[in-house]
């Protein structure tokens, strides 16, 4: 199994990681004002962050994007998923089980707004679906 995971297309994973950063930029450009209302993170507050803090935040975001895509690529590889419909379905299942459900539980217990849940998990769903298409195309 380790050999199968190592044999994922690393270039495709890297490209997906970069694409996910672009998706996040576009997503939060569209939903940023609503996200800001939910979280209290205003443009002014973000502007007060140091360059080091911003680099760290974007670096962690990129690394977690790579980790998510690597796991999705591994699952697609291990299940021998090679078609677009099955890849999209698998990405949707991964999102449902490993993002949407745990985030819903956290949202409920933390009494956070459900709109915030939609924004954050929606970004992840779109990212996983687009990654599934790229990974499937790159086989």
N, CA, C and O of each residue as an XYZ file, in Angstrom:
556
protein
N       0.814     -1.190      0.000
C       0.000      0.000      0.000
C       0.862      1.260      0.000
O       0.538      2.228     -0.689
N       1.950      1.260      0.760
C       2.847      2.418      0.787
C       3.374      2.688     -0.615
O       3.433      3.839     -1.049
N       3.757      1.632     -1.324
C       4.259      1.784     -2.686
C       3.208      2.426     -3.587
O       3.538      3.261     -4.429
N       1.946      2.042     -3.414
C       0.880      2.626     -4.224
C       0.700      4.110     -3.902
O       0.465      4.915     -4.804
N       0.807      4.472     -2.629
C       0.674      5.878     -2.265
C       1.831      6.702     -2.802
O       1.646      7.839     -3.236
N       3.021      6.128     -2.771
C       4.188      6.840     -3.269
C       4.096      7.039     -4.781
O       4.688      7.971     -5.326
N       3.361      6.172     -5.446
C       3.291      6.239     -6.905
C       2.236      7.212     -7.421
O       1.939      7.204     -8.615
N       1.658      8.051     -6.556
C       0.736      9.060     -7.058
C       1.511     10.045     -7.917
O       2.730     10.159     -7.790
N       0.823     10.744     -8.776
C       1.454     11.712     -9.659
C       1.758     12.988     -8.856
O       0.882     13.822     -8.629
N       3.009     13.110     -8.441
C       3.407     14.223     -7.580
C       3.302     15.567     -8.286
O       2.989     16.573     -7.649
N       3.557     15.600     -9.590
C       3.428     16.850    -10.332
C       1.965     17.295    -10.350
O       1.673     18.481    -10.199
N       1.057     16.352    -10.534
C      -0.370     16.683    -10.503
C      -0.772     17.190     -9.123
O      -1.565     18.126     -9.014
N      -0.234     16.583     -8.070
C      -0.519     17.035     -6.704
C      -0.016     18.471     -6.520
O      -0.727     19.306     -5.960
N       1.188     18.760     -6.980
C       1.744     20.106     -6.868
C       0.899     21.119     -7.639
O       0.598     22.197     -7.126
N       0.522     20.779     -8.858
C      -0.318     21.674     -9.663
C      -1.660     21.911     -8.969
O      -2.148     23.040     -8.925
N      -2.248     20.855     -8.431
C      -3.506     21.011     -7.692
C      -3.328     21.927     -6.488
O      -4.197     22.751     -6.201
N      -2.227     21.791     -5.794
C      -1.964     22.664     -4.647
C      -1.945     24.129     -5.053
O      -2.498     24.982     -4.359
N      -1.310     24.414     -6.175
C      -1.266     25.789     -6.682
C      -2.664     26.243     -7.100
O      -3.080     27.359     -6.790
N      -3.383     25.371     -7.806
C      -4.753     25.696     -8.233
C      -5.640     25.971     -7.014
O      -6.470     26.880     -7.047
N      -5.471     25.198     -5.950
C      -6.273     25.403     -4.741
C      -5.998     26.769     -4.112
O      -6.907     27.380     -3.549
N      -4.787     27.244     -4.198
C      -4.483     28.586     -3.685
C      -5.240     29.639     -4.502
O      -5.755     30.609     -3.947
N      -5.302     29.443     -5.807
C      -6.037     30.369     -6.674
C      -7.534     30.292     -6.370
O      -8.212     31.316     -6.289
N      -8.040     29.075     -6.203
C      -9.460     28.905     -5.857
C      -9.766     29.638     -4.554
O     -10.768     30.347     -4.461
N      -8.919     29.472     -3.562
C      -9.122     30.150     -2.288
C      -9.134     31.661     -2.440
O      -9.950     32.347     -1.825
N      -8.229     32.177     -3.260
C      -8.178     33.622     -3.499
C      -9.490     34.098     -4.117
O     -10.073     35.083     -3.664
N      -9.947     33.402     -5.145
C     -11.200     33.787     -5.812
C     -12.384     33.609     -4.857
O     -13.244     34.485     -4.757
N     -12.424     32.479     -4.162
C     -13.531     32.168     -3.252
C     -13.695     33.255     -2.186
O     -14.792     33.762     -1.952
N     -12.578     33.594     -1.551
C     -12.657     34.580     -0.478
C     -12.726     36.007     -1.003
O     -13.036     36.921     -0.239
N     -12.445     36.224     -2.285
C     -12.725     37.519     -2.904
C     -14.233     37.687     -3.054
O     -14.768     38.781     -2.879
N     -14.907     36.593     -3.380
C     -16.362     36.618     -3.539
C     -17.068     36.646     -2.186
O     -17.990     37.435     -1.979
N     -16.633     35.781     -1.261
C     -17.319     35.631      0.019
C     -16.594     36.303      1.189
O     -16.969     36.105      2.344
N     -15.571     37.088      0.899
C     -14.740     37.680      1.939
C     -15.473     38.602      2.891
O     -15.225     38.568      4.096
N     -16.370     39.422      2.376
C     -17.059     40.355      3.280
C     -17.968     39.602      4.241
O     -18.062     39.967      5.413
N     -18.640     38.558      3.764
C     -19.484     37.760      4.657
C     -18.622     36.984      5.654
O     -18.950     36.912      6.838
N     -17.518     36.404      5.172
C     -16.587     35.693      6.056
C     -16.076     36.638      7.146
O     -15.975     36.260      8.313
N     -15.757     37.870      6.748
C     -15.264     38.872      7.689
C     -16.300     39.176      8.767
O     -15.951     39.320      9.939
N     -17.558     39.274      8.383
C     -18.621     39.528      9.364
C     -18.733     38.377     10.363
O     -18.939     38.597     11.556
N     -18.595     37.149      9.863
C     -18.697     35.985     10.741
C     -17.514     35.851     11.691
O     -17.676     35.457     12.846
N     -16.320     36.183     11.195
C     -15.108     35.919     11.965
C     -14.561     37.132     12.707
O     -13.797     36.983     13.661
N     -14.942     38.313     12.283
C     -14.389     39.524     12.886
C     -13.047     39.937     12.290
O     -12.435     40.904     12.745
N     -12.595     39.217     11.288
C     -11.331     39.551     10.635
C     -11.610     40.573      9.533
O     -12.030     40.214      8.433
N     -11.374     41.834      9.838
C     -11.582     42.899      8.867
C     -10.305     43.101      8.051
O      -9.241     42.590      8.398
N     -10.435     43.850      6.970
C      -9.248     44.174      6.163
C      -8.211     44.911      7.011
O      -7.007     44.699      6.871
N      -8.703     45.774      7.885
C      -7.797     46.536      8.751
C      -7.040     45.606      9.704
O      -5.836     45.755      9.911
N      -7.755     44.660     10.271
C      -7.124     43.708     11.192
C      -6.102     42.836     10.452
O      -5.013     42.572     10.961
N      -6.470     42.400      9.256
C      -5.545     41.592      8.446
C      -4.314     42.419      8.076
O      -3.192     41.914      8.089
N      -4.533     43.693      7.747
C      -3.418     44.573      7.369
C      -2.434     44.777      8.521
O      -1.274     45.111      8.281
N      -2.868     44.587      9.747
C      -1.986     44.728     10.911
C      -1.079     43.510     11.101
O      -0.134     43.555     11.889
N      -1.362     42.434     10.387
C      -0.522     41.240     10.487
C       0.858     41.544      9.924
O       0.999     42.292      8.955
N       1.867     40.959     10.539
C       3.221     41.147     10.034
C       3.427     40.303      8.776
O       2.662     39.378      8.500
N       4.447     40.630      8.039
C       4.764     39.868      6.832
C       5.044     38.409      7.194
O       4.647     37.494      6.473
N       5.725     38.206      8.304
C       6.040     36.854      8.760
C       4.759     36.064      9.070
O       4.658     34.885      8.733
N       3.794     36.712      9.704
C       2.525     36.041     10.010
C       1.785     35.665      8.730
O       1.215     34.578      8.633
N       1.795     36.563      7.755
C       1.107     36.290      6.491
C       1.800     35.164      5.721
O       1.137     34.292      5.160
N       3.126     35.187      5.697
C       3.870     34.123      5.018
C       3.580     32.782      5.685
O       3.387     31.772      5.008
N       3.551     32.780      7.003
C       3.242     31.550      7.736
C       1.843     31.055      7.410
O       1.644     29.866      7.159
N       0.871     31.963      7.413
C      -0.512     31.574      7.114
C      -0.636     30.992      5.706
O      -1.244     29.938      5.519
N      -0.063     31.676      4.720
C      -0.138     31.175      3.348
C       0.674     29.893      3.174
O       0.279     29.005      2.420
N       1.796     29.796      3.862
C       2.601     28.572      3.789
C       1.855     27.367      4.339
O       1.849     26.299      3.728
N       1.227     27.543      5.495
C       0.444     26.453      6.084
C      -0.729     26.100      5.183
O      -1.049     24.925      5.003
N      -1.370     27.118      4.616
C      -2.496     26.872      3.711
C      -2.047     26.050      2.505
O      -2.744     25.123      2.093
N      -0.887     26.384      1.938
C      -0.381     25.635      0.789
C      -0.026     24.198      1.171
O      -0.333     23.265      0.429
N       0.614     24.020      2.317
C       0.972     22.667      2.763
C      -0.264     21.814      3.041
O      -0.282     20.627      2.717
N      -1.293     22.411      3.637
C      -2.510     21.630      3.896
C      -3.255     21.332      2.596
O      -3.907     20.294      2.478
N      -3.161     22.237      1.623
C      -3.744     21.953      0.307
C      -3.035     20.753     -0.326
O      -3.683     19.858     -0.869
N      -1.704     20.741     -0.251
C      -0.941     19.611     -0.784
C      -1.311     18.312     -0.069
O      -1.456     17.270     -0.709
N      -1.464     18.370      1.243
C      -1.827     17.173      2.012
C      -3.199     16.665      1.594
O      -3.382     15.462      1.408
N      -4.160     17.561      1.445
C      -5.509     17.161      1.037
C      -5.509     16.521     -0.352
O      -6.146     15.492     -0.577
N      -4.789     17.144     -1.269
C      -4.736     16.607     -2.634
C      -3.996     15.276     -2.653
O      -4.398     14.357     -3.367
N      -2.919     15.162     -1.878
C      -2.185     13.893     -1.815
C      -3.091     12.775     -1.319
O      -3.080     11.677     -1.876
N      -3.872     13.042     -0.280
C      -4.785     12.024      0.246
C      -5.834     11.669     -0.803
O      -6.117     10.491     -1.023
N      -6.409     12.676     -1.450
C      -7.394     12.398     -2.505
C      -6.756     11.595     -3.636
O      -7.357     10.639     -4.128
N      -5.555     11.968     -4.052
C      -4.857     11.224     -5.117
C      -4.610      9.781     -4.691
O      -4.772      8.858     -5.489
N      -4.219      9.589     -3.436
C      -3.995      8.241     -2.922
C      -5.271      7.414     -2.922
O      -5.257      6.245     -3.307
N      -6.372      8.017     -2.493
C      -7.656      7.307     -2.483
C      -8.079      6.959     -3.899
O      -8.512      5.836     -4.158
N      -7.959      7.904     -4.816
C      -8.315      7.622     -6.212
C      -7.443      6.513     -6.788
O      -7.921      5.657     -7.533
N      -6.169      6.536     -6.436
C      -5.241      5.506     -6.932
C      -5.551      4.138     -6.323
O      -5.615      3.135     -7.033
N      -5.742      4.107     -5.009
C      -5.998      2.833     -4.331
C      -7.323      2.198     -4.752
O      -7.447      0.974     -4.786
N      -8.312      3.035     -5.071
C      -9.615      2.510     -5.495
C      -9.708      2.342     -7.010
O     -10.753      1.972     -7.546
N      -8.601      2.620     -7.682
C      -8.537      2.503     -9.140
C      -9.641      3.315     -9.832
O     -10.237      2.882    -10.818
N      -9.884      4.481     -9.290
C     -10.886      5.387     -9.844
C     -10.258      6.162    -10.991
O      -9.300      6.909    -10.795
N     -10.806      5.978    -12.193
C     -10.192      6.580    -13.374
C     -11.150      7.415    -14.222
O     -10.715      8.047    -15.185
N     -12.434      7.435    -13.893
C     -13.384      8.214    -14.684
C     -13.745      9.508    -13.949
O     -13.635      9.599    -12.726
N     -14.175     10.493    -14.720
C     -14.553     11.763    -14.110
C     -15.732     11.620    -13.148
O     -15.661     12.135    -12.032
N     -16.808     10.943    -13.537
C     -17.932     10.833    -12.590
C     -17.539     10.146    -11.278
O     -17.936     10.597    -10.204
N     -16.773      9.076    -11.356
C     -16.360      8.380    -10.128
C     -15.369      9.214     -9.322
O     -15.405      9.201     -8.092
N     -14.489      9.937    -10.003
C     -13.540     10.808     -9.303
C     -14.278     11.921     -8.567
O     -13.951     12.241     -7.425
N     -15.267     12.504     -9.222
C     -16.061     13.556     -8.585
C     -16.861     12.993     -7.408
O     -16.959     13.625     -6.356
N     -17.428     11.807     -7.595
C     -18.179     11.177     -6.502
C     -17.269     10.878     -5.317
O     -17.655     11.090     -4.167
N     -16.072     10.392     -5.590
C     -15.129     10.083     -4.518
C     -14.715     11.366     -3.789
O     -14.620     11.384     -2.562
N     -14.473     12.431     -4.548
C     -14.121     13.718     -3.924
C     -15.271     14.208     -3.052
O     -15.047     14.722     -1.955
N     -16.497     14.051     -3.535
C     -17.662     14.442     -2.750
C     -17.790     13.640     -1.468
O     -18.136     14.187     -0.420
N     -17.514     12.352     -1.545
C     -17.563     11.502     -0.350
C     -16.468     11.868      0.648
O     -16.701     11.899      1.856
N     -15.283     12.142      0.134
C     -14.178     12.572      1.001
C     -14.570     13.860      1.713
O     -14.359     14.004      2.917
N     -15.145     14.802      0.953
C     -15.588     16.063      1.560
C     -16.653     15.817      2.632
O     -16.570     16.356      3.735
N     -17.643     15.006      2.299
C     -18.737     14.748      3.234
C     -18.224     14.123      4.532
O     -18.583     14.565      5.623
N     -17.388     13.099      4.410
C     -16.937     12.375      5.587
C     -15.839     13.041      6.378
O     -15.803     12.929      7.603
N     -14.937     13.737      5.698
C     -13.760     14.258      6.382
C     -13.721     15.773      6.513
O     -12.833     16.313      7.173
N     -14.665     16.462      5.899
C     -14.729     17.913      6.037
C     -16.096     18.345      6.559
O     -16.196     18.922      7.642
N     -17.141     18.068      5.793
C     -18.469     18.587      6.119
C     -18.980     18.090      7.469
O     -19.433     18.880      8.296
N     -18.906     16.788      7.685
C     -19.451     16.225      8.929
C     -18.705     16.710     10.171
O     -19.346     17.196     11.103
N     -17.368     16.596     10.219
C     -16.677     17.085     11.418
C     -16.831     18.599     11.609
O     -16.948     19.075     12.738
N     -16.832     19.342     10.515
C     -16.983     20.797     10.630
C     -18.381     21.154     11.128
O     -18.544     22.128     11.863
N     -19.388     20.379     10.736
C     -20.755     20.624     11.215
C     -20.832     20.399     12.724
O     -21.469     21.168     13.444
N     -20.184     19.351     13.187
C     -20.160     19.072     14.621
C     -19.477     20.208     15.374
O     -19.982     20.671     16.398
N     -18.342     20.652     14.874
C     -17.622     21.765     15.509
C     -18.465     23.037     15.483
O     -18.537     23.760     16.476
N     -19.098     23.305     14.353
C     -19.933     24.495     14.222
C     -21.064     24.479     15.244
O     -21.364     25.498     15.868
N     -21.688     23.318     15.410
C     -22.790     23.203     16.367
C     -22.311     23.434     17.800
O     -22.925     24.202     18.541
N     -21.233     22.783     18.192
C     -20.747     22.908     19.563
C     -20.146     24.285     19.854
O     -20.254     24.786     20.973
N     -19.525     24.887     18.867
C     -18.912     26.196     19.058
C     -19.910     27.337     18.855
O     -19.585     28.508     19.053
N     -21.128     26.972     18.458
C     -22.201     27.949     18.222
C     -21.765     29.007     17.199
O     -22.035     30.200     17.342
N     -21.085     28.517     16.174
C     -20.659     29.410     15.105
C     -21.783     29.520     14.081
O     -22.648     28.646     14.026
N     -21.788     30.560     13.283
C     -22.840     30.724     12.271
C     -22.737     29.652     11.179
O     -21.646     29.305     10.727
N     -23.895     29.143     10.773
C     -23.907     28.117      9.729
C     -23.474     28.684      8.383
O     -23.002     27.950      7.514
N     -23.636     29.988      8.218
C     -23.140     30.619      6.995
C     -21.628     30.518      6.885
O     -21.091     30.359      5.789
N     -20.945     30.609      8.012
C     -19.494     30.433      8.020
C     -19.141     29.002      7.636
O     -18.199     28.769      6.879
N     -19.900     28.048      8.160
C     -19.690     26.645      7.786
C     -19.823     26.481      6.278
O     -19.011     25.800      5.652
N     -20.851     27.107      5.691
C     -21.065     27.007      4.235
C     -19.895     27.599      3.456
O     -19.448     27.019      2.466
N     -19.402     28.749      3.900
C     -18.288     29.389      3.193
C     -17.034     28.528      3.259
O     -16.406     28.260      2.235
N     -16.674     28.098      4.448
C     -15.423     27.357      4.637
C     -15.495     25.979      3.985
O     -14.592     25.597      3.241
N     -16.557     25.235      4.260
C     -16.642     23.880      3.686
C     -16.965     23.921      2.197
O     -16.600     23.007      1.457
N     -17.648     24.977      1.753
C     -17.908     25.125      0.316
C     -16.616     25.290     -0.463
O     -16.460     24.727     -1.547
N     -15.688     26.065      0.090
C     -14.376     26.217     -0.540
C     -13.668     24.864     -0.644
O     -13.060     24.548     -1.666
N     -13.753     24.085      0.412
C     -13.108     22.769      0.401
C     -13.768     21.854     -0.622
O     -13.078     21.129     -1.338
N     -15.103     21.879     -0.698
C     -15.797     21.035     -1.676
C     -15.383     21.392     -3.099
O     -15.037     20.509     -3.884
N     -15.415     22.653     -3.431
C     -15.019     23.084     -4.779
C     -13.570     22.695     -5.050
O     -13.241     22.236     -6.144
N     -12.712     22.877     -4.063
C     -11.290     22.536     -4.222
C     -11.092     21.049     -4.478
O     -10.317     20.664     -5.354
N     -11.790     20.217     -3.717
C     -11.661     18.764     -3.915
C     -12.223     18.327     -5.262
O     -11.640     17.471     -5.928
N     -13.348     18.907     -5.669
C     -13.936     18.538     -6.963
C     -13.023     18.918     -8.119
O     -12.822     18.128     -9.042
N     -12.473     20.117     -8.072
C     -11.554     20.535     -9.136
C     -10.277     19.699     -9.096
O      -9.738     19.343    -10.144
N      -9.799     19.389     -7.915
C      -8.618     18.516     -7.801
C      -8.907     17.148     -8.399
O      -8.055     16.580     -9.082
N     -10.092     16.614     -8.151
C     -10.455     15.302     -8.698
C     -10.423     15.327    -10.223
O      -9.962     14.372    -10.849
N     -10.904     16.400    -10.817
C     -10.884     16.523    -12.282
C      -9.446     16.585    -12.790
O      -9.097     15.912    -13.760
N      -8.615     17.390    -12.136
C      -7.213     17.508    -12.563
C      -6.495     16.174    -12.408
O      -5.777     15.748    -13.312
N      -6.683     15.511    -11.269
C      -6.017     14.225    -11.029
C      -6.485     13.167    -12.018
O      -5.687     12.356    -12.487
N      -7.767     13.172    -12.335
C      -8.301     12.208    -13.301
C      -7.750     12.478    -14.691
O      -7.392     11.547    -15.413
N      -7.681     13.749    -15.068
C      -7.168     14.121    -16.390
C      -5.685     13.791    -16.533
O      -5.208     13.521    -17.635
N      -4.961     13.814    -15.421
C      -3.512     13.648    -15.447
C      -3.080     12.189    -15.368
O      -1.886     11.914    -15.250
N      -3.996     11.270    -15.429
C      -3.642      9.840    -15.351
C      -2.923      9.385    -16.576
O      -2.553      8.216    -16.677
